[in-house]
Amino acid sequence: MKRVEIPSRFFFSTPPAPCPYLSGKMEKKIVTLLAGKDPDHLHNTLSLAGFRRSQDLAYRPACDNCSACVPIRVAAQHFSLKKSFRRILTKNHDIQTREMPAEATVEHYELFHRYLKSRHSDGGMSDMVYSDYQAMVEDSPVRTQLTEFRGAENKLLAVCLTDRMDDGLSLVYSFFEPDMDKRSLGTFLVLWHIQQAQRMGLPHVYLGYWIAESPKMSYKTRFQPAEILTKEGWEALPHE
């Protein structure tokens, strides 16, 4: 097992709050500020230890009597498309992408708001106003960017906020047009990032936390080969 050395710094625990994924559970997090002379290096190191980024903070679940949240990443260079994935890419062959600086726009926020209202109306982000969204996108001390996905007549279909790390791409947050189920945009966005990592020669795509008991989070094991973080380090996740 490769040992991850985390630089000396202050870590804080959040107070318990209702878990947004598992009913009846309470969540707690360990958080630290992504600050210092080299926040990118700190971000890379913490990501290897299972942390995620939210604005200028890195966090990791630290819930009492629960370990359902499992860090997961795709082994991009060994990933191959199965038939269902090829069909999704074909359905979305007309989409044009544009990578851009992490700067909030009203157009993006309106799509973000429609997405939350449709897919996560009961979540903690559902009441985010424009300034909250702007902070989510722009308050980053590390390498990050937005990618737009547009269809016919330049219609905005999806947006991804993605961090660039030394060993891969990390999907911080993605949102898409909620009324286009036939396109399977959520799956398409993950596939695009895997192919982008392949083009860039990066080994991993970080998908955040896999929660087997949560339908909203269990889909991540569809992208194989994948690795999960265990007490022994990053290990291959058995194929479905």
N, C-alpha and C positions, 0 to 999 in steps of 0.2 A: 504494500500500500504506500502510495506517495503521500508524504506528510505535507499539509498545507500550513505554512507559517503566516499567522496573522499579526501584523504590526501592533505594538502596544497602543491601546487607545481606550476610550470610554464607551461602554455599552450600557444601554438602558432597557428596562423592561416596561412594556405598556400595560396599563390596567386591563383586566379581563373585559371582554365585550362579546356579544353574541356572534357566533361563527356564521359567516355568510354562506357557507357551503354545507354544513352538517347540522341538521335541526337538533336543538337541545344541547349543543356543545358551546363552550366558551373558548374564545381564542385569546392568546397573548403572543406578543412578538418581542424579540430582542432587536434593538435598532442602534445604529451608530451613524455619525455624520461622515459623509464622504468629503473629507477636507484634508488639507495638508499640501505638501509640495507636489505630490504626484497622485491625484485622486484616481486617475485611470489605473495605475498599478494596484492601488487599494481595492478598487472595484473588481479588477480581475481576480485578485487573491480571495476576496470575500465570495465571489461567485463560485469559485472552486470549492468553497466550504458551504455552498447551498444558500447563500444570501441572494436577495433580489433588490433591485433599485426602485425607489419611488422618490422623484425629485432629487434632493441632495442627501437622501437617507438610504442606507442599506438595511434591510430587515430580514429576519428569518423567524418562522413560527417557533414558539417555545411554550406550547400549551400543556397544561397539567393533565396527565393521564391520557394523552392523545398524541399519536405520531402519524396521523393520516396524511399530512402534507409531505410529499416526497419529491425532492428536486429531480427533474428529468431533463435530458438533453438528447438530441438526435445525433447519431454518428453520420454526419452529412456525406462524407467521402465514400461511405459504404452503402449509401441509400440507393435503392432502385425503385422505379415506379411499378406498382401493380396496376391491373386493368382499371380498377375503380378510380385510381389517381389519374391515369391517362385520360379517362373520360372527363374528369373535372377540368383538366388542363385544356382539353379540346373545347369544352363549353365556354371557356374564358379566353380563347385564343385572340379575341378582339380587344382585350384590355391593354391599355397603354400605361406604362409606369413612369413616374418622375420622382427622382430622389431630390430632396431639398433640405435646407436648414430646419432645425427644430424651432419653428416660429408658428404660433397659433394664428388661425384665420377664422373669420366668422363662418365661412362656408364649411370648414372642417368641423367647427363646433356644432353647427346645425345638424350635420350627419351624426356626430357623436351623441347629441341629445336624442335624436330619433332612435338610434341604436339602443341606448340605455332604456328609453321608454318602452321599447318593444321587447327587449331580451332580458333586461336586468332592472325592472321597475321597482323591485323590492330590495335592491342592493344599496350599499352605503354611498355609491357614486351618483345615484339617480337624481339628487338635488343639486348637482354641481352647476354653478353659474359660469359665465364665460371666464371670469377672472380665475376661478378654480381650474378650469380646463387649461387656461394659459399657463398657470403655474405648473401643472402636470407636464406640459410639453416643454416649457422653456427653462424651468429651474433645474438645470443639469450641469454638474461640474465635470462630466465625462464626455467622451465621444458619442454623440447620438445624432440621429437624423429622423426626418419624416419621409415616408414614401407614399405618394398618391397613386391610386389605381383608378383609371377613368375608362368609361365605355364609349358607346356611340354618342355623337354630338357633345363630346367632352363632359359627359355626365360623371360626377364624382361617385364612385362605387365603394371605395374603401380607403382607409388611411392606416398606416402602421407607424408607431414610434419604436425605433430599434436602436439598441446600443451596439457599438462595434467594440469587441474585446479582442485580446491578443489571440485567443483560441476559438473565436467564433462570433456569431451574431446572437443577440439576446432580444427576444420579443418582449418589450416592456408593456405595450398595450396596442391592441388592434380593434378597429371598429369598422362596420360596413353597413351597406344599405340592407335593412332588415326584411324588405319585401321581395327579395330575389332568391328564394330558397333553391330554385332550380340550378343556380350557379354554384351553390355550395361554397360561398365566398370565404367562410372561415377556414375550410380545408385548403382552398386555393392559396390563401395568404401564407399558410405554413409551408406549402409546397414551393411557393416562390422563394421564400427565405432559404429553404434547403438548397434549391438550385443556385441561388445567389452565393451561398457559402461555398458550394462546389466550384463556381466560377472564380471565386476569390481565393481558393485553395485553403479555406478555413475548415477545421475538423468538426466543429460542433454548431448546432443551433439550440440555444437554451429556450425551453418552453415554459419555464416557471415551475409550478408545483403540480404534480399528479396526485389526485385524490380518487382512489378506486371507487369509493362509495358515493361520489358526487357525479351525476350525469354531466354537469357543466365542465368538469375537469378530467373525467376519465377518458375522454376521446384521445388524449395525448399519446396513449400507447399504440395507436394505429400507425404511427410513424416509426417504422423499424428499419434498421436496428437502432435501439435506444439504450441509454444508460441511465441508471438511477443512483443517487447518492445514499450509501448505506453506512453503517458504523465502521465498515472495513474500507470505505472509500467508494469511488465510482465503479459500478459493476454493470455488466450487460444485463438488460432486462430480457427475460425469456420471451421468445416470440409467441404471439397469440396462437 
